[in-house]
Amino acid sequence: MQSLTRPRRLRPGDRVAVVAPSGHVARDRLERGCELLRSWGLEVVVGEHALARTRHHAGTDAERAADLQSAWCDPSTAAVLCARGGSGAARLVDRLDWAAMAAAGPKVLVGFSDVTVLHEAVAHHLGLVGLFGPMPAAAVFGGEHPDPVSVEHLRRTLFEPDAVRQLAWPGSTVCHVAGRATGLTVGGTLALLANTVGTAESRPGSGGIAVLEDVAEPAYRLDSLLTQLLRTGWFDGVAGVVLGSWVDCGDGAVDTVAERLASLGVPLMSGLPFGHGIPQLTVPLGVEAELDAAAGTLTTLVPALR
């Protein structure tokens, strides 16, 4: 698996852009999330079409792609944060001018869920590390009662990445296959990873530490999604697996995923709180990390951002 470039960490005074590449955005959540970002000393610019509504998307494909590309290509922008997930990000990938975005230099991309496909595309086309973490208009960040642990972990990952190199949650993690493994973190939301198989942007887990989570997918669907990835070779040569939250996936979801992947014979742990649950830790994608399944830790060998 190819090593990726780490964008620089943020500093107070940096300008960040908030765009909506996927589903509808709630104005109140967006405003609260942006105010929280401003409280960190950041200048926040919101995409022109962030509050647009077209069927189940935040505006047309052209509008959403234009906002994302404009934000990325703005030389004053240090990071691009996706407002929320939903669906529709995959429809933007072929509309983006990747050469122009590469010329703009490294930026930090933040988001989870549907943003998984953008993380894969940014890694493939631009060779950049991304952050799989809370989004400004999601409940955990921009809701009426933001989760302080999730908010602070994202802040520290952006500003003080040396301080959050070890991801752990004592009492929550479960070791399914003991052992240690080292590799680049790769993955995201399971359904999105399965949907991107066969595209140029799909980044298989070979040699990496797969980090996986999902939401509202019953056990039989998770089994089907994993079967798709296994049959296409996505897991071939994977070094280890870390399972996050499986919110609203029902009874047996974690056991189904763990049982399906235990046959790989690589270190495997579940219960690390990243993804759609609360709290929500920020997980760097594309960074060299060590998994210690018995200890319940995932530790990056370098800070997520330089």
PyMOL commands that set and color helices and strands:
alter all, ss='L'
color gray80, all
select helices_A, chain A and resi 27-39+61-73+89-95+98-103+113-126+139-142+148-159+161-164+190-196+219-232+253-262
alter helices_A, ss='H'
color red, helices_A
select strands_A, chain A and resi 15-19+43-46+77-82+108-110+130-132+166-168+174-177+180-189+209-215+240-247+268-270+283-285+288-292+297-300
alter strands_A, ss='S'
color yellow, strands_A
deselect
rebuild
show_as cartoon
